[in-house]
Amino acid sequence: MEVKDYFIFLVFGKVAIFFLQTFPPLRKIKWKFLQEALDCDLCCGTWVYIVLAFIFGVNVAPKKGIVPKILTGASSSLLVHLVSIGCKEKWQTVNISYNSEE
């Protein structure tokens, strides 16, 4: 697998995570655990990338089987999560306000 193919895999997964987190019917999940897992980029991303690893046949390890797919999903999710955090920190606008109640 080439780097460009892996990059496309990562971008496709990030778009899928975005749509899963903003899809209106999924915003109304009754179970708190599933709602929290869906709101977390890292948690949701892990499951999305595991599924995509099976669909696209992407492996970070040279072996075949289920464990390399899980490792691919977890490592890809962590990588995308860290890049997302870095981009938000670099270009996010922070508003600081001071309210004095004297």
MOPE-V983697 format. One record per residue. N is the residue number from 1. PHI is phi in whole degrees, 0 to 359 (NA if undefined). BURIAL is # if it has 16 or more other ideal C-beta (glycine too) atoms within 10 Angstrom, else .. Layout:
N & PHI & BURIAL
N & PHI & BURIAL
//
This chain:
1 & NA & .
2 & 271 & .
3 & 296 & .
4 & 295 & .
5 & 294 & .
6 & 292 & #
7 & 297 & .
8 & 298 & .
9 & 302 & #
10 & 293 & #
11 & 294 & .
12 & 300 & .
13 & 294 & #
14 & 296 & #
15 & 294 & .
16 & 297 & #
17 & 297 & #
18 & 302 & .
19 & 293 & .
20 & 296 & .
21 & 283 & .
22 & 250 & .
23 & 290 & .
24 & 306 & .
25 & 298 & .
26 & 283 & .
27 & 286 & .
28 & 254 & .
29 & 294 & .
30 & 283 & .
31 & 280 & .
32 & 297 & .
33 & 300 & .
34 & 292 & .
35 & 294 & .
36 & 293 & .
37 & 293 & .
38 & 287 & #
39 & 287 & .
40 & 278 & .
41 & 299 & #
42 & 292 & #
43 & 294 & .
44 & 298 & #
45 & 297 & #
46 & 300 & #
47 & 292 & #
48 & 298 & #
49 & 289 & #
50 & 295 & #
51 & 297 & .
52 & 294 & #
53 & 297 & #
54 & 291 & .
55 & 293 & .
56 & 269 & #
57 & 71 & .
58 & 270 & #
59 & 227 & .
60 & 268 & #
61 & 253 & .
62 & 287 & .
63 & 277 & .
64 & 258 & .
65 & 129 & .
66 & 276 & .
67 & 296 & .
68 & 298 & #
69 & 292 & #
70 & 294 & .
71 & 297 & #
72 & 297 & #
73 & 297 & #
74 & 293 & #
75 & 291 & .
76 & 293 & #
77 & 297 & #
78 & 296 & .
79 & 299 & .
80 & 294 & #
81 & 298 & #
82 & 294 & .
83 & 295 & .
84 & 297 & .
85 & 297 & .
86 & 298 & .
87 & 293 & .
88 & 296 & .
89 & 293 & .
90 & 289 & .
91 & 244 & .
92 & 282 & .
93 & 268 & .
94 & 250 & .
95 & 258 & .
96 & 247 & .
97 & 236 & .
98 & 238 & .
99 & 250 & .
100 & 257 & .
101 & 252 & .
102 & 260 & .
//
